[in-house]
Amino acid sequence: MGAWAACAPDVVELRGPSGQQRFTVEVADDGAERAQGLMFRESMPSSAGMLFVYEEPQAVSFWMKNTLIPLDMIFADETGRVTRVHSNAIPGDTTPIQGGEGVRFVLEINGGLATRMGIAEGSELRHPAIAQGSAVWPCE
C-alpha cells in the first residue's frame, strides 16, 4: 500500500488480477446527488471518478442524458465485489444501462479506463461506505 491512506472518504481503491487502482472520488449518497451524477461535466481527470452509494442493495439503471463525457460504470454489491462493468457509455444516450440486482455501489470513471486497467467482474472495491464486517477488502 505504501503511502496510500486506507479507506479515505474521497478515495476508492480497486484490486484484481491486473493489480491495484486508486481513484479520487466525489460521493453521491443521496437522491439529489445521484440524480445529478456527472451531468454537464466537460472533462474529468483520469484518476478521478464518482461513487454512487445506495442505502440498500437494489436493481439500478443509469443513462447518459446530459452527460458529456464517455464513462465506464463499475457496479458492486454490498461487500464491494464488482458484479458488472459497462464500458464506454455513450454521451447523451438515453438507453438504460442496467446494473443488475443487488447493487449497492457504482463507480463511474472515464470511458475505457476499466478495460485498460483490467477492472472486471470479481474485482474488489474498497471504501469506508462498505460495511467493514462483510467487506471483501476491508480497511486496514
Steps between C-alpha positions, in 0.01 A plus 500: 500500500787740559388858567137441402259565781272201547132588461496878478147629425615662175693197372385175339752221453450198277704182478493199277726275293638803313609680818368793700346827392415813697251775417424826677121513512204715570237304692135514391309350792159664485230517235583851376873430470437168325255666258755771409795260473761616251257686274628811320867433579725566201794300633623300797858417603594139421561431871154630602149365511166502678383235744124448524399352836154351554345434841409142411599252226263545205456487125641821351485652156700793363481710186725760343251783445682834536829315556769641274787252550513122440494305825570152631252386765627251755217336695572333837300315761480583872832324570685705236531218246466623143201329339495677162698750295342705224770655284486821297145616564416741217458870588139613467359149451170447682504120464483351852820331621400222736726426795321182601353397834662553840702811409606718793788698342570636152833656408506719189838567343615624160396278210752233405695501827342183643617293203845658494543446875356148504202588720246222446235286666646356819730796569480635854409856593602664828340809657385591854131493392528120472409322825839384621370181661391361165740680262697281257789748542463667840682812612822434683 
